[in-house]
Amino acid sequence: MADQQAPLTPAMFHVLLALADEDKHGYAILKEVSEQTNEEVQLSTGTLYGIIKRLLETGMIKEVRKPLAKNDDARRRYYRLTDAGRQIAIAEAKRMEKLLLRARTKRLIRTFGPA
């Protein structure tokens, strides 16, 4: 299944990455994607929920219920990366790693280091 889904769109990959470590609601996903990309990627809510719909339909994520924390909104929906979604995210990361290796081999880029 992982090979059938790759390559993902960059926005889809960012959403899967945001869910890799814990369940999150939509706003938390938007915030993490923005923070993790130094605000280079800022998804609109329409784009995010379109991606979430597609990821739900393909079984890469699922909606989960979480116990309400203090000050949490009961209307919030939380999403979790499924095992299939995790495998697809890993396959996509490996595909991109191979591309980076080729780019380094061709001397298009150097190794990453501190800015």
HELIX and SHEET records of a PDB file:
HELIX    1   1 ALA A    2  GLN A    5  1                                   4    
HELIX    2   2 PRO A   10  ALA A   18  1                                   9    
HELIX    3   3 GLY A   26  GLN A   36  1                                  11    
HELIX    4   4 THR A   45  GLU A   57  1                                  13    
HELIX    5   5 ASP A   83  THR A  105  1                                  23    
SHEET    1   A 3 LYS A  24  HIS A  25  0                                        
SHEET    2   A 3 TYR A  78  LEU A  81 -1                                        
SHEET    3   A 3 ILE A  61  VAL A  64 -1                                        
END                                                                             
